[in-house]
Amino acid sequence: MIPLLRRFLRPYRRPIALVVVLLLVQAIGNLALPSLNADIINNGVIKGDTGYIIRVGAVMLAVAFVVGVCAVVAMYYSSRVAMSFGRDSRSALFRQVERFSLRELNDFGAPSLITRNTNDVQQVQMLVLLGLTMLVLAPITAIGGVIMALRQDVTLSGLLLVIIPIMIAIIAIIMRQAIPLFRSIQFKIDRVNQVLRENLTGIRVIRAFVRTRFEEKRFARANDDLTTTTLKVNRLFALTLPLIMLVMNLSSVAVIWFGGHLVNSGSMQIGGLTAFLSYLMQILLSVMMAVMMIAFIPRAAASAERIQAVLAVEPKIVDPPGDELAHIPPRLGVVELRDVSFRYPGAEQPVLQDISVRFEPGRMTAIVGGTGSGKTTLLNLIPRLYDVSDGAVLLDGVDVRHLPQDEVRGRLGIVPQKAFLFSGSVGTNLRLGREDATDEELWAALDVAQARDFVAAMPDGLGSEVDQGGANLSGGQKQRLAIARALVRQPPVYVFDDSFSALDAATDARLRAALRPITREATVIVVAQRVSTILHADQIVVLDGGRVVGVGGHHDLLATCPTYVEIVESQLTAEEAAA
């Protein structure tokens, strides 16, 4: 936790120092007030000196005013520092996650990353806020209170040797029970977020398979687990306050009892007894604040560890250092996989083995194969979403590992297997491809993607709202908008990962016909499940078990590749296949 606090609080050293000074003044003022009050009782009230009462009373008002101003200003700057810490740490977490490759994202998981950027940051932020006030003020007040109590009466101060250890022991016993519970709460919050996110994302599947009751029970188990743990912690704290108040009240009774005897014997004045009572309360309240603050530390420490775990990860896929950066080649659009093999982290067998394929401008290359043959994985290697285990992926003759990631991905127009749209308008989603695209260019891309009709039918056309994930659109509409988004970019390389699966045969045919003139000079790579989509491709690559088992045209593969023949015969008649 210390490295995290040091990292994000270093820029705020001056306001933190100001807070410490203000709290020191506040503590001194609080310690001075009981002594001034004792002077008024001893030298003013008892002796009947009204002028003395007014003079010292005015000083007390001035001290109280200064204490109040210091408290307000200290809280203001403490809040600013704590909120700034939260802002900076959330921003750093988000920027770090943006740098992650798919490998790191899969390692942490989306629900955990969301919790770390929200609840975990909030826990540490709360510790910073309370630490700048309570943890600074409490020890100053406690130490000063002990000194001032000794000044009032050394004999009566002996009660502190009994009272303070009892209070610390009570709170320590309760904290010993609470700390393990605090550590487990964050993981239980992760679990609730995970179940909730799965339910919201998969609501259609849940309803389609009539699993609503089952999911309700699953969420209830995770929720009840979190609730039970939180209730245990709250019950412990509910027990803490009455016990502490009991100790404080018994302490007051003991001080009055023994102090009364001292006053009666003339060893102590009444004003001194009232001042000692005030100092006793300040000491006990400070001890209570300090020990109660310790309860926040384990939970904040657990949260800080989770935050630091994200910030400490060095992404596996990074831009090359300056001395290894290759000369950026012209934007030709030539993509080559040379002896490529790839295995996922922890996997026993590689997903792809010895893949050597070349994709050239002006040619459409289709990739086909059975489920699990590695088609999507192969495409993920081209934009460097993963790095190859062996071999190299070349873009315009240069290994993509020697080029900036932005440069590699800027040359690709990717339409992923699962079309995803962001909340906003149709126009803002299309301009993700190119920010400076004009409305005319957007409509032209929509024309090619066969999406003009339904976009034009929307109330505001390009300005029509799109819900998060495109929830207010059908699967085919989302796919067509995703295709249009790639066309707006006008890249030298187009990558379509099974991007026509949600389209009917007629729309598919019209879209492919409209694509040909637009992509005539570009490299086009298509992964397809429907053979009818790629019958006329210039080159077809057949994958089976992560290996290339055939490369060539449709008719050549029918004669030489049994795997391709099997795929074709499962979808087309003999007449259609021979056409």
MARZAKE-424624 format. One line per field, with one value per residue (C-alpha): residue number from 1; x, y, z; residue in three letters. Coordinates in nm, 2 decimals. Layout:
BEGIN
i = [NUM/...]
xx = [X/...]
yy = [Y/...]
zz = [Z/...]
aa = [ALA/...]
//
This chain:
BEGIN
i = [1/2/3/4/5/6/7/8/9/10/11/12/13/14/15/16/17/18/19/20/21/22/23/24/25/26/27/28/29/30/31/32/33/34/35/36/37/38/39/40/41/42/43/44/45/46/47/48/49/50/51/52/53/54/55/56/57/58/59/60/61/62/63/64/65/66/67/68/69/70/71/72/73/74/75/76/77/78/79/80/81/82/83/84/85/86/87/88/89/90/91/92/93/94/95/96/97/98/99/100/101/102/103/104/105/106/107/108/109/110/111/112/113/114/115/116/117/118/119/120/121/122/123/124/125/126/127/128/129/130/131/132/133/134/135/136/137/138/139/140/141/142/143/144/145/146/147/148/149/150/151/152/153/154/155/156/157/158/159/160/161/162/163/164/165/166/167/168/169/170/171/172/173/174/175/176/177/178/179/180/181/182/183/184/185/186/187/188/189/190/191/192/193/194/195/196/197/198/199/200/201/202/203/204/205/206/207/208/209/210/211/212/213/214/215/216/217/218/219/220/221/222/223/224/225/226/227/228/229/230/231/232/233/234/235/236/237/238/239/240/241/242/243/244/245/246/247/248/249/250/251/252/253/254/255/256/257/258/259/260/261/262/263/264/265/266/267/268/269/270/271/272/273/274/275/276/277/278/279/280/281/282/283/284/285/286/287/288/289/290/291/292/293/294/295/296/297/298/299/300/301/302/303/304/305/306/307/308/309/310/311/312/313/314/315/316/317/318/319/320/321/322/323/324/325/326/327/328/329/330/331/332/333/334/335/336/337/338/339/340/341/342/343/344/345/346/347/348/349/350/351/352/353/354/355/356/357/358/359/360/361/362/363/364/365/366/367/368/369/370/371/372/373/374/375/376/377/378/379/380/381/382/383/384/385/386/387/388/389/390/391/392/393/394/395/396/397/398/399/400/401/402/403/404/405/406/407/408/409/410/411/412/413/414/415/416/417/418/419/420/421/422/423/424/425/426/427/428/429/430/431/432/433/434/435/436/437/438/439/440/441/442/443/444/445/446/447/448/449/450/451/452/453/454/455/456/457/458/459/460/461/462/463/464/465/466/467/468/469/470/471/472/473/474/475/476/477/478/479/480/481/482/483/484/485/486/487/488/489/490/491/492/493/494/495/496/497/498/499/500/501/502/503/504/505/506/507/508/509/510/511/512/513/514/515/516/517/518/519/520/521/522/523/524/525/526/527/528/529/530/531/532/533/534/535/536/537/538/539/540/541/542/543/544/545/546/547/548/549/550/551/552/553/554/555/556/557/558/559/560/561/562/563/564/565/566/567/568/569/570/571/572/573/574/575/576/577/578/579]
xx = [0.00/0.29/0.43/0.08/0.02/0.37/0.32/-0.01/0.03/0.38/0.24/0.03/0.31/0.23/-0.14/-0.07/0.19/-0.06/-0.32/-0.07/0.01/-0.36/-0.44/-0.15/-0.29/-0.64/-0.50/-0.31/-0.63/-0.84/-0.58/-0.57/-0.95/-0.98/-0.69/-0.85/-1.18/-1.01/-0.86/-1.21/-1.35/-1.06/-0.97/-1.30/-1.61/-1.49/-1.33/-1.62/-1.39/-1.62/-1.35/-1.12/-1.41/-1.47/-1.11/-1.04/-1.37/-1.28/-0.96/-1.15/-1.39/-1.09/-0.92/-1.25/-1.28/-0.93/-0.98/-1.31/-1.14/-0.85/-1.08/-1.28/-0.97/-0.80/-1.10/-1.13/-0.77/-0.79/-1.09/-0.92/-0.61/-0.83/-1.04/-0.73/-0.58/-0.90/-0.90/-0.53/-0.54/-0.85/-0.70/-0.37/-0.57/-0.77/-0.46/-0.29/-0.58/-0.59/-0.23/-0.32/-0.32/-0.59/-0.37/-0.37/-0.74/-0.82/-0.59/-0.77/-1.12/-1.36/-1.56/-1.24/-1.10/-1.42/-1.42/-1.05/-1.12/-1.43/-1.47/-1.10/-1.00/-1.28/-1.15/-0.80/-0.94/-1.14/-0.83/-0.64/-0.93/-0.95/-0.58/-0.52/-0.76/-0.80/-0.46/-0.28/-0.51/-0.55/-0.18/-0.12/-0.43/-0.36/0.01/-0.08/-0.37/-0.15/0.10/-0.17/-0.34/0.00/0.03/-0.31/-0.25/0.01/-0.17/-0.50/-0.32/-0.23/-0.59/-0.47/-0.24/-0.55/-0.81/-0.61/-0.49/-0.84/-0.98/-0.70/-0.75/-1.12/-1.08/-0.78/-0.99/-1.27/-1.03/-0.87/-1.21/-1.29/-0.96/-1.00/-1.35/-1.24/-0.99/-1.26/-1.52/-1.34/-1.33/-1.70/-1.78/-1.59/-1.81/-2.13/-2.01/-1.92/-2.26/-2.44/-2.24/-2.30/-2.67/-2.71/-2.49/-2.66/-3.02/-3.15/-2.99/-3.12/-3.48/-3.46/-3.36/-3.59/-3.30/-3.43/-3.50/-3.17/-2.98/-3.18/-3.06/-2.71/-2.70/-2.88/-2.60/-2.33/-2.52/-2.60/-2.24/-2.13/-2.42/-2.34/-1.97/-2.06/-2.32/-2.06/-1.83/-2.11/-2.22/-1.86/-1.86/-2.20/-2.06/-1.75/-1.93/-2.12/-1.81/-1.61/-1.88/-1.89/-1.52/-1.54/-1.83/-1.67/-1.35/-1.54/-1.70/-1.36/-1.20/-1.49/-1.47/-1.09/-1.08/-1.35/-1.14/-0.85/-1.06/-1.20/-0.85/-0.74/-0.49/-0.67/-0.89/-1.24/-1.12/-0.83/-1.08/-1.30/-0.99/-0.87/-1.20/-1.19/-0.83/-0.94/-1.22/-0.99/-0.73/-0.99/-1.16/-0.82/-0.73/-1.07/-1.03/-0.68/-0.77/-1.09/-0.89/-0.68/-0.99/-0.98/-0.62/-0.66/-0.94/-0.77/-0.44/-0.62/-0.76/-0.43/-0.26/-0.53/-0.47/-0.10/-0.12/-0.28/-0.04/0.26/0.18/0.41/0.20/0.35/0.27/0.44/0.59/0.95/1.22/1.36/1.68/1.47/1.20/1.20/1.17/0.80/0.73/0.49/0.12/0.11/-0.11/0.10/0.05/0.26/0.26/0.60/0.63/0.39/0.31/0.10/-0.01/-0.22/-0.05/-0.07/-0.19/-0.03/-0.08/-0.03/-0.34/-0.16/0.15/0.38/0.15/0.29/0.05/0.08/-0.20/-0.15/-0.33/-0.59/-0.67/-0.94/-0.82/-1.07/-0.99/-1.21/-1.20/-1.40/-1.48/-1.17/-0.93/-0.77/-0.92/-1.00/-0.67/-0.49/-0.66/-0.58/-0.21/-0.22/-0.32/-0.09/-0.37/-0.14/0.22/0.33/0.51/0.73/0.78/0.68/0.39/0.50/0.32/0.46/0.78/0.84/0.78/0.48/0.68/0.92/0.65/0.44/0.11/-0.08/0.09/0.01/-0.36/-0.39/-0.34/-0.62/-0.99/-1.11/-1.47/-1.47/-1.66/-1.89/-1.99/-1.98/-2.12/-2.07/-2.34/-2.38/-2.50/-2.47/-2.23/-2.00/-1.98/-1.89/-1.63/-1.44/-1.30/-1.19/-1.26/-1.26/-1.49/-1.77/-2.14/-2.11/-1.84/-2.04/-2.35/-2.12/-1.99/-2.35/-2.45/-2.18/-2.26/-2.63/-2.72/-2.84/-3.21/-3.25/-3.02/-3.22/-3.54/-3.42/-3.56/-3.24/-3.04/-2.67/-2.76/-2.99/-2.90/-2.73/-2.76/-2.45/-2.34/-2.60/-2.88/-3.15/-3.03/-3.06/-2.76/-2.76/-2.78/-2.49/-2.28/-2.36/-2.27/-1.94/-1.86/-1.94/-1.71/-1.42/-1.50/-1.49/-1.13/-1.03/-0.73/-0.50/-0.60/-0.95/-1.01/-1.35/-1.39/-1.70/-1.87/-2.15/-2.30/-2.60/-2.70/-2.95/-2.83/-2.96/-2.81/-2.49/-2.47/-2.54/-2.29/-2.01/-2.09/-2.07/-1.74/-1.55/-1.50/-1.43/-1.17/-1.02/-0.68/-0.68/-0.59/-0.90/-0.89/-1.22/-1.30/-1.63/-1.85/-2.06/-1.89/-2.12/-1.95/-1.60/-1.66/-1.50/-1.22/-0.88/-0.72/-0.87/-0.67/-0.80/-0.72/-0.76/-0.63/-0.43/-0.24/-0.28/-0.40/-0.48/-0.42/-0.56/-0.88/-1.21/-1.19/-0.82/-0.91/-1.20/-0.95/-0.67/-0.80/-1.04/-1.10/-1.23/-1.44/-1.60/-1.68/-1.83/-2.04/-2.19/-2.33/-2.37/-2.51/-2.28/-2.42/-2.36/-2.01/-1.92/-2.06]
yy = [0.00/0.24/0.24/0.32/0.61/0.74/0.73/0.92/1.15/1.28/1.57/1.68/1.72/2.09/2.06/1.76/1.96/2.24/1.99/1.87/2.22/2.31/2.00/2.07/2.42/2.26/2.01/2.28/2.48/2.19/2.12/2.49/2.52/2.30/2.48/2.82/2.68/2.57/2.91/3.07/2.84/2.87/3.24/3.39/3.20/3.10/3.44/3.63/3.82/3.91/4.10/3.79/3.57/3.81/3.84/3.47/3.39/3.62/3.43/3.10/3.24/3.34/3.00/2.82/3.03/2.96/2.59/2.59/2.77/2.53/2.23/2.35/2.44/2.11/1.91/2.10/2.03/1.67/1.61/1.77/1.55/1.23/1.31/1.39/1.06/0.88/1.06/1.00/0.63/0.56/0.73/0.54/0.21/0.29/0.39/0.07/-0.15/0.02/-0.10/-0.46/-0.72/-0.98/-1.21/-0.96/-0.89/-1.25/-1.30/-1.04/-1.06/-0.77/-0.79/-0.78/-0.49/-0.29/-0.36/-0.25/0.07/0.16/0.00/-0.07/0.28/0.41/0.21/0.35/0.70/0.68/0.57/0.88/1.11/0.97/0.93/1.29/1.39/1.12/0.96/1.29/1.46/1.15/1.10/1.47/1.51/1.19/1.27/1.64/1.52/1.30/1.58/1.82/1.57/1.51/1.89/1.89/1.60/1.32/1.10/1.11/1.05/0.70/0.60/0.63/0.34/0.12/0.29/0.31/-0.05/-0.18/0.03/-0.08/-0.45/-0.43/-0.28/-0.51/-0.82/-0.69/-0.59/-0.93/-1.08/-0.81/-0.79/-1.14/-1.05/-0.72/-0.90/-1.14/-0.87/-0.74/-1.09/-1.14/-0.80/-0.93/-1.24/-1.04/-0.82/-1.12/-1.29/-0.96/-0.88/-1.23/-1.20/-0.86/-0.96/-1.30/-1.20/-1.33/-1.67/-1.69/-1.62/-1.83/-2.14/-2.05/-2.02/-1.70/-1.88/-2.06/-1.73/-1.56/-1.83/-1.80/-1.43/-1.47/-1.71/-1.46/-1.17/-1.35/-1.45/-1.08/-0.97/-1.23/-1.12/-0.75/-0.81/-0.99/-0.69/-0.45/-0.65/-0.64/-0.26/-0.24/-0.41/-0.19/0.15/0.04/-0.12/0.19/0.42/0.19/0.23/0.60/0.65/0.42/0.62/0.95/0.80/0.69/1.03/1.21/0.96/0.99/1.35/1.44/1.30/1.51/1.83/1.76/1.72/2.04/1.87/1.96/2.25/2.21/2.37/2.12/1.83/1.96/2.01/1.66/1.52/1.70/1.58/1.22/1.24/1.38/1.10/0.83/0.97/0.99/0.64/0.52/0.72/0.58/0.22/0.24/0.38/0.07/-0.12/0.06/-0.02/-0.40/-0.35/-0.05/-0.25/-0.54/-0.30/-0.13/-0.47/-0.54/-0.19/-0.23/-0.58/-0.42/-0.12/-0.35/-0.57/-0.51/-0.58/-0.85/-0.66/-0.32/-0.09/-0.16/0.07/0.33/0.14/-0.16/0.04/-0.05/0.20/0.24/0.10/0.23/0.14/-0.14/-0.38/-0.70/-0.93/-1.25/-1.52/-1.69/-2.02/-1.90/-2.11/-1.99/-2.14/-1.97/-1.92/-2.24/-2.45/-2.79/-2.79/-2.50/-2.36/-2.28/-2.47/-2.38/-2.14/-1.98/-1.77/-1.45/-1.20/-0.96/-0.64/-0.67/-1.02/-1.17/-1.45/-1.66/-1.87/-2.17/-2.46/-2.64/-2.50/-2.47/-2.49/-2.15/-1.91/-1.63/-1.68/-1.64/-1.31/-1.19/-1.22/-0.98/-0.67/-0.80/-0.86/-1.16/-1.22/-1.53/-1.80/-1.88/-1.74/-1.39/-1.18/-0.93/-0.62/-0.47/-0.67/-0.57/-0.78/-0.63/-0.66/-0.40/-0.14/0.08/-0.08/0.22/0.20/-0.17/-0.13/0.19/0.00/-0.25/-0.22/-0.50/-0.63/-0.86/-1.18/-1.02/-0.68/-0.43/-0.08/0.20/0.41/0.73/0.80/0.61/0.88/0.87/0.49/0.51/0.79/0.55/0.44/0.79/1.09/1.35/1.15/1.37/1.28/1.20/0.95/0.79/0.75/0.61/0.34/0.27/0.22/-0.04/-0.21/-0.23/-0.02/0.30/0.20/0.12/0.42/0.65/0.52/0.61/0.93/1.13/0.94/0.95/1.13/0.85/0.70/0.36/0.19/0.03/-0.27/-0.19/-0.34/-0.15/-0.30/-0.65/-0.87/-0.81/-0.43/-0.43/-0.63/-0.40/-0.09/-0.26/-0.33/0.03/0.15/-0.04/0.09/0.45/0.40/0.32/0.10/-0.10/-0.42/-0.54/-0.82/-0.97/-1.23/-1.42/-1.08/-1.19/-1.47/-1.26/-1.15/-1.32/-1.47/-1.18/-0.91/-1.10/-1.12/-0.75/-0.65/-0.87/-0.72/-0.37/-0.44/-0.55/-0.21/-0.05/-0.30/-0.36/-0.22/-0.35/-0.67/-0.85/-1.13/-1.31/-1.58/-1.74/-2.03/-2.02/-2.15/-1.95/-1.64/-1.73/-1.94/-1.68/-1.58/-1.54/-1.76/-2.00/-2.11/-2.43/-2.49/-2.81/-2.87/-2.55/-2.64/-2.53/-2.83/-2.66/-2.33/-2.25/-2.16/-2.32/-2.58/-2.66/-2.74/-2.96/-3.17/-3.17/-3.10/-3.36/-3.13/-2.86/-3.11/-3.22/-2.86/-2.78/-3.10/-3.02/-2.70/-2.71/-2.95/-3.10/-2.86/-2.55/-2.66/-2.71/-2.37]
zz = [0.00/0.08/-0.28/-0.41/-0.17/-0.24/-0.61/-0.62/-0.32/-0.41/-0.62/-0.33/-0.07/-0.01/0.07/0.29/0.48/0.51/0.65/0.91/1.02/1.05/1.24/1.48/1.54/1.59/1.84/2.04/2.05/2.17/2.44/2.55/2.59/2.90/3.07/3.00/3.13/3.45/3.50/3.46/3.73/3.97/3.93/3.80/3.91/4.26/4.33/4.17/3.93/3.64/3.45/3.45/3.33/3.04/2.94/2.95/2.79/2.50/2.46/2.46/2.19/1.98/2.02/1.94/1.63/1.51/1.59/1.38/1.09/1.09/1.10/0.80/0.60/0.69/0.59/0.26/0.16/0.29/0.07/-0.23/-0.18/-0.13/-0.44/-0.64/-0.54/-0.65/-0.98/-1.05/-0.95/-1.16/-1.45/-1.42/-1.39/-1.70/-1.90/-1.79/-1.89/-2.22/-2.28/-2.19/-2.46/-2.47/-2.25/-1.96/-2.00/-1.98/-1.68/-1.46/-1.61/-1.68/-1.35/-1.14/-1.34/-1.30/-0.92/-0.89/-1.07/-0.86/-0.52/-0.46/-0.54/-0.32/-0.02/-0.05/-0.12/0.20/0.39/0.26/0.36/0.71/0.75/0.67/0.95/1.22/1.19/1.21/1.47/1.70/1.81/1.85/2.07/2.26/2.34/2.42/2.64/2.84/2.90/3.00/3.23/3.40/3.45/3.62/3.86/3.84/4.09/3.91/3.58/3.71/3.60/3.24/3.29/3.35/3.12/2.80/2.79/2.86/2.57/2.34/2.44/2.37/2.02/1.94/2.01/1.79/1.51/1.52/1.43/1.17/0.97/0.80/0.71/0.56/0.34/0.20/0.13/-0.19/-0.34/-0.27/-0.44/-0.74/-0.74/-0.72/-1.01/-1.22/-1.17/-1.23/-1.55/-1.69/-1.62/-1.79/-2.09/-2.13/-2.05/-2.39/-2.34/-1.98/-2.09/-2.40/-2.19/-1.90/-1.66/-1.48/-1.15/-1.16/-1.22/-0.95/-0.71/-0.83/-0.78/-0.44/-0.33/-0.42/-0.28/0.05/0.08/0.06/0.28/0.55/0.57/0.57/0.85/1.06/1.03/1.11/1.41/1.55/1.51/1.66/1.96/1.97/2.03/2.34/2.49/2.43/2.57/2.88/2.93/2.88/3.12/3.39/3.34/3.40/3.72/3.84/3.78/3.96/4.25/4.30/4.20/4.44/4.73/4.60/4.58/4.93/5.07/4.90/4.68/4.36/4.25/4.10/3.77/3.76/3.80/3.51/3.29/3.37/3.27/2.94/2.87/2.96/2.71/2.44/2.51/2.50/2.18/2.02/2.11/1.98/1.65/1.60/1.67/1.47/1.18/1.19/1.09/0.76/0.69/0.62/0.37/0.21/0.21/0.03/-0.22/-0.27/-0.34/-0.61/-0.76/-0.75/-0.91/-1.22/-1.23/-1.18/-1.48/-1.78/-2.09/-2.31/-2.62/-2.63/-2.89/-2.97/-2.82/-3.04/-3.13/-3.25/-3.43/-3.80/-4.08/-4.15/-4.49/-4.76/-4.71/-4.97/-4.78/-4.81/-4.52/-4.47/-4.20/-4.21/-4.03/-3.76/-3.45/-3.16/-2.83/-2.56/-2.22/-2.02/-2.31/-2.37/-2.75/-3.00/-3.17/-3.49/-3.62/-3.91/-4.09/-4.40/-4.60/-4.81/-4.86/-5.14/-5.26/-5.52/-5.41/-5.18/-4.96/-4.77/-4.47/-4.40/-4.16/-3.90/-3.56/-3.35/-3.64/-3.54/-3.80/-3.55/-3.37/-3.70/-3.76/-3.41/-3.49/-3.78/-3.57/-3.30/-3.04/-2.96/-3.04/-3.23/-3.03/-3.33/-3.67/-3.78/-3.90/-4.17/-4.28/-4.59/-4.54/-4.18/-3.87/-3.68/-3.36/-3.49/-3.58/-3.35/-3.26/-3.38/-3.72/-3.76/-3.66/-3.86/-4.18/-4.10/-4.13/-3.89/-3.87/-3.57/-3.54/-3.28/-3.39/-3.11/-3.11/-2.85/-2.70/-2.89/-3.24/-3.57/-3.69/-3.39/-3.43/-3.79/-3.73/-3.50/-3.84/-3.93/-3.72/-4.00/-4.23/-4.39/-4.38/-4.75/-4.69/-4.41/-4.63/-4.91/-4.67/-4.55/-4.92/-4.97/-4.64/-4.74/-4.43/-4.58/-4.58/-4.21/-4.10/-4.32/-4.17/-3.82/-3.68/-3.69/-3.96/-3.87/-3.55/-3.43/-3.09/-3.05/-2.72/-2.55/-2.75/-3.02/-2.80/-3.00/-3.33/-3.48/-3.53/-3.91/-3.86/-3.61/-3.86/-4.14/-3.93/-3.83/-4.19/-4.28/-3.99/-4.15/-4.49/-4.36/-4.27/-4.63/-4.52/-4.74/-4.56/-4.48/-4.23/-4.21/-3.93/-4.02/-4.07/-4.30/-4.09/-3.97/-4.32/-4.54/-4.87/-5.08/-4.86/-4.85/-5.23/-5.27/-5.01/-5.16/-5.51/-5.37/-5.19/-5.50/-5.66/-5.32/-5.22/-5.57/-5.48/-5.12/-4.95/-4.84/-4.58/-4.51/-4.26/-4.35/-4.24/-4.55/-4.86/-5.09/-4.95/-5.07/-5.38/-5.61/-5.38/-5.55/-5.28/-5.02/-4.72/-4.55/-4.19/-4.00/-3.65/-3.66/-3.98/-4.34/-4.53/-4.86/-5.05/-5.39/-5.58/-5.53/-5.82/-5.74/-5.38/-5.48/-5.66/-5.41/-5.05/-4.89/-4.59/-4.83/-5.02/-4.69/-4.60/-4.94/-4.96/-4.62/-4.75/-5.13/-5.39/-5.65/-5.91/-5.69/-5.60/-5.96/-6.07]
aa = [MET/ILE/PRO/LEU/LEU/ARG/ARG/PHE/LEU/ARG/PRO/TYR/ARG/ARG/PRO/ILE/ALA/LEU/VAL/VAL/VAL/LEU/LEU/LEU/VAL/GLN/ALA/ILE/GLY/ASN/LEU/ALA/LEU/PRO/SER/LEU/ASN/ALA/ASP/ILE/ILE/ASN/ASN/GLY/VAL/ILE/LYS/GLY/ASP/THR/GLY/TYR/ILE/ILE/ARG/VAL/GLY/ALA/VAL/MET/LEU/ALA/VAL/ALA/PHE/VAL/VAL/GLY/VAL/CYS/ALA/VAL/VAL/ALA/MET/TYR/TYR/SER/SER/ARG/VAL/ALA/MET/SER/PHE/GLY/ARG/ASP/SER/ARG/SER/ALA/LEU/PHE/ARG/GLN/VAL/GLU/ARG/PHE/SER/LEU/ARG/GLU/LEU/ASN/ASP/PHE/GLY/ALA/PRO/SER/LEU/ILE/THR/ARG/ASN/THR/ASN/ASP/VAL/GLN/GLN/VAL/GLN/MET/LEU/VAL/LEU/LEU/GLY/LEU/THR/MET/LEU/VAL/LEU/ALA/PRO/ILE/THR/ALA/ILE/GLY/GLY/VAL/ILE/MET/ALA/LEU/ARG/GLN/ASP/VAL/THR/LEU/SER/GLY/LEU/LEU/LEU/VAL/ILE/ILE/PRO/ILE/MET/ILE/ALA/ILE/ILE/ALA/ILE/ILE/MET/ARG/GLN/ALA/ILE/PRO/LEU/PHE/ARG/SER/ILE/GLN/PHE/LYS/ILE/ASP/ARG/VAL/ASN/GLN/VAL/LEU/ARG/GLU/ASN/LEU/THR/GLY/ILE/ARG/VAL/ILE/ARG/ALA/PHE/VAL/ARG/THR/ARG/PHE/GLU/GLU/LYS/ARG/PHE/ALA/ARG/ALA/ASN/ASP/ASP/LEU/THR/THR/THR/THR/LEU/LYS/VAL/ASN/ARG/LEU/PHE/ALA/LEU/THR/LEU/PRO/LEU/ILE/MET/LEU/VAL/MET/ASN/LEU/SER/SER/VAL/ALA/VAL/ILE/TRP/PHE/GLY/GLY/HIS/LEU/VAL/ASN/SER/GLY/SER/MET/GLN/ILE/GLY/GLY/LEU/THR/ALA/PHE/LEU/SER/TYR/LEU/MET/GLN/ILE/LEU/LEU/SER/VAL/MET/MET/ALA/VAL/MET/MET/ILE/ALA/PHE/ILE/PRO/ARG/ALA/ALA/ALA/SER/ALA/GLU/ARG/ILE/GLN/ALA/VAL/LEU/ALA/VAL/GLU/PRO/LYS/ILE/VAL/ASP/PRO/PRO/GLY/ASP/GLU/LEU/ALA/HIS/ILE/PRO/PRO/ARG/LEU/GLY/VAL/VAL/GLU/LEU/ARG/ASP/VAL/SER/PHE/ARG/TYR/PRO/GLY/ALA/GLU/GLN/PRO/VAL/LEU/GLN/ASP/ILE/SER/VAL/ARG/PHE/GLU/PRO/GLY/ARG/MET/THR/ALA/ILE/VAL/GLY/GLY/THR/GLY/SER/GLY/LYS/THR/THR/LEU/LEU/ASN/LEU/ILE/PRO/ARG/LEU/TYR/ASP/VAL/SER/ASP/GLY/ALA/VAL/LEU/LEU/ASP/GLY/VAL/ASP/VAL/ARG/HIS/LEU/PRO/GLN/ASP/GLU/VAL/ARG/GLY/ARG/LEU/GLY/ILE/VAL/PRO/GLN/LYS/ALA/PHE/LEU/PHE/SER/GLY/SER/VAL/GLY/THR/ASN/LEU/ARG/LEU/GLY/ARG/GLU/ASP/ALA/THR/ASP/GLU/GLU/LEU/TRP/ALA/ALA/LEU/ASP/VAL/ALA/GLN/ALA/ARG/ASP/PHE/VAL/ALA/ALA/MET/PRO/ASP/GLY/LEU/GLY/SER/GLU/VAL/ASP/GLN/GLY/GLY/ALA/ASN/LEU/SER/GLY/GLY/GLN/LYS/GLN/ARG/LEU/ALA/ILE/ALA/ARG/ALA/LEU/VAL/ARG/GLN/PRO/PRO/VAL/TYR/VAL/PHE/ASP/ASP/SER/PHE/SER/ALA/LEU/ASP/ALA/ALA/THR/ASP/ALA/ARG/LEU/ARG/ALA/ALA/LEU/ARG/PRO/ILE/THR/ARG/GLU/ALA/THR/VAL/ILE/VAL/VAL/ALA/GLN/ARG/VAL/SER/THR/ILE/LEU/HIS/ALA/ASP/GLN/ILE/VAL/VAL/LEU/ASP/GLY/GLY/ARG/VAL/VAL/GLY/VAL/GLY/GLY/HIS/HIS/ASP/LEU/LEU/ALA/THR/CYS/PRO/THR/TYR/VAL/GLU/ILE/VAL/GLU/SER/GLN/LEU/THR/ALA/GLU/GLU/ALA/ALA/ALA]
//
